[in-house]
Amino acid sequence: VQFVESGGGLVQPGGSLRLSCAASGFTFSSAPMSWYRQAPGKERELVATSYGSSTWYIDSVKGRFTITRANAKNTMYLYMRDLNPEDTAVYYCRRRTTDSWGQGTQVTVSS
């Protein structure tokens, strides 16, 4: 089981980014998948989850982040808009708590 995150970068407040998570080693199409983030000096937190046709988001990103999947490509995306400095973190994706973490992708929101 492997996860490779990409798409991060430096963006100004109010900007947008789309993160990608390429997964392998399991049946992606039927698996719940989640995005997490870890800000400097803080615990890693669950940001969004996709399970079947359902999605869940933490309150701080509702209306700004959208999780989508391309099952044929074994890839999950996180579209982020109206970014603010509090969104600065390393973003990770994972299927379940027993999976290992990928390397993550750094998102920095700064002017």
C-alpha positions, 0 to 999 in steps of 0.5 A: 500500500502506497500513497504519493501526494503532490500539488502543494506549493506557495500561494497567496491568501485567497488563492487556490490549489489542487492536491493529488493523491496517487494510491496503489496496492489496494482496491481504490474504488471501494476504499474510503480515503481521507486527507489529513494535514499537519501544521507546524507545531500542531498535531496531524488532523483529519481534514476530509473523507470520501466514502462511497458517494459521501464526503465529510469535512472539518468545519474550518474547510467546509465550503472551501475544500472539495474532495474528489476521486478518479477511481480509474486512475486510483487518484484522489484530489483535494481542491482548495480555494479561499486559502488562508494562512491557517491552511499552511501545513503538510497535507497527507492522504491515507486509506485507514489508520493502519496504513503508513503515511506518504511523504506529504505535500507542503502547502504554504499560504503567505503573502 
